[in-house]
């Protein structure tokens, strides 16, 4: 092992000597202090990822809204709020988190297919920047709620461009068969209807085609379709003040090669300029690409279990902590926190939950024994935010690393915490 050896795609996580560090902090020390499973995030990694978008939009009218469903921990939201970001939310609860973290409601975009009247009212009273509306039925309800409050709701219609994002079907959102958005061919009719409603103010157009996108072509195709619609809508006398291109840029989980955010936007902005829309207000909602590679999950090896067909490395993290492999058969790199010498064995890395789907990694070559620490990489997005208490397992603690300092940002949830709101009968 060299004195300093960075991990692929992880510029703020590196082996220094024989110890895995995040920024200036030894991960083994955090596991000893806070226990495992433990999520650890690099503030520098988040801000570095954000900086690529900021470089890409230099000199443009653009608002970056962090898609907080990727990781909604308050301290993570605080990092982005302090950096000037707005937020893309999908529930009233997420709006409360934004406000608790010091976010500006005027920079909030409310997305999602099933907003309730109560959520609409909450968001209108908070003064959010825009609703991304996903159906004509939603237009009618939102107008009604706004009129009851004596307000006008700023709206952008999410258009489904029928573009294949070439990603996992569960996280593809821009095809005709997906539940999201208004069909491209019905968009002009929906905009005319929105403009006719007394409680609405049309302000923009929105498009989001999926997540973990690693190619430029789907973005370019979607942009062409959206700009065609902008021309049609404005020809009908309805002004479009901002164009929202969503998020979805992928990260490197396993040798993936997504374009850098600034390189991607250089190509997209060139197309905008060529079509005469380069000076429009732009909105984007990156999520995974800002936080995914900023996080690791530390887990302790409980047992190793040899078998006739498979060898198992059983760890204390599980599918309730890291749902992505069970949900999407997703790949995460798994590396030792303190490497040891010896002959590697091929293991399936699995958790203690009573489900065959409780696995974190398959066919991994590791030199491990009971008590060793492993780091599951690229777990900053869609892990803690999707975690559950299945099997009455309390959710993990979280730590934010800033240089050589580490801050506990979420206490570990105890088993008692998981049923604190329940009541016996009689």
Secondary structure as UniProt FT lines:
FT   STRAND          4..7
FT   TURN            8..9
FT   STRAND          10..16
FT   TURN            17..18
FT   STRAND          19..22
FT   TURN            23..24
FT   STRAND          25..26
FT   HELIX           27..34
FT   STRAND          38..42
FT   HELIX           43..56
FT   TURN            57..59
FT   STRAND          62..67
FT   HELIX           68..70
FT   HELIX           74..82
FT   TURN            83..84
FT   STRAND          86..89
FT   HELIX           92..100
FT   TURN            101..102
FT   HELIX           105..107
FT   STRAND          108..110
FT   HELIX           117..126
FT   STRAND          130..133
FT   HELIX           136..149
FT   STRAND          153..160
FT   HELIX           169..171
FT   TURN            176..177
FT   STRAND          182..183
FT   HELIX           184..186
FT   HELIX           187..196
FT   TURN            198..199
FT   STRAND          200..206
FT   HELIX           217..235
FT   TURN            236..237
FT   STRAND          242..244
FT   HELIX           261..274
FT   TURN            275..276
FT   TURN            278..279
FT   STRAND          281..284
FT   HELIX           288..291
FT   HELIX           292..294
FT   STRAND          295..305
FT   STRAND          312..315
FT   TURN            319..321
FT   HELIX           324..328
FT   STRAND          334..336
FT   STRAND          345..350
FT   TURN            356..357
FT   STRAND          359..366
FT   TURN            370..371
FT   STRAND          373..377
FT   HELIX           384..386
FT   HELIX           390..392
FT   STRAND          397..402
FT   TURN            403..404
FT   STRAND          405..410
FT   HELIX           415..418
FT   TURN            419..421
//
